[in-house]
Amino acid sequence: MAGKRLKRKKLHNKLFNKNRLVILNEDTFEEKFSLKLNLMNVFVVASLGAIVLVSITTLIIAFTPLREFIPGYSSTKLKKDATELALKSDSLAIALKKNEAYIKSIQKVLNGELDYAKFNKDSILVADKEPVAPVKLSASEVEIELRKEVDKEDKKIPSKKSK
């Protein structure tokens, strides 16, 4: 115990022992600057300086265009343009399908495979739409068993409202 106390006292003396930092003119030995310091003050100032430096760097990178130079970040203009181009390409693909269906129908009329009286652009576009495949929405046997187990457990646990 005495050894720990002695070590703490030595550490305390080292941290809070006053020292003087003096800057002198080498030719005239004139004192330009003088400052009283202890090791704890130097440690606190260095730590705060590091925190401020990291914070300022983070803010500069986060809120300026400098972040575009970091790998993995892309510019907001690039993201916006990519989104607009994706929307345009989707609408163009739909328009292309409609035009292809219309041209195929015209070719059928010109080849004599279809009567002119049956030819209508709206009916072509409606006929070209792909039907949606029916989806099986019934539960599997495993899921039904799980539901039964959960119902049994719910019946065993008393509810908080009944207490």
Number of C-alpha atoms within 10 A of each C-alpha: 5 7 8 9 10 11 11 12 12 11 12 13 13 13 15 13 12 13 11 10 11 11 13 13 10 8 6 7 9 10 11 9 10 11 9 10 14 16 15 15 14 11 12 11 11 12 12 11 12 12 12 12 12 12 12 12 11 12 11 13 15 12 9 9 12 12 16 14 11 9 7 7 10 13 12 11 9 10 11 11 11 12 12 11 12 12 12 11 12 11 11 12 12 10 11 12 14 17 13 12 17 20 13 12 19 19 13 15 16 12 10 10 11 14 11 12 7 10 15 12 14 10 11 18 15 10 11 14 11 7 7 6 6 6 6 6 6 8 8 8 9 8 11 11 11 11 12 11 11 11 11 11 11 11 9 9 8 10 9 6 5 5 5
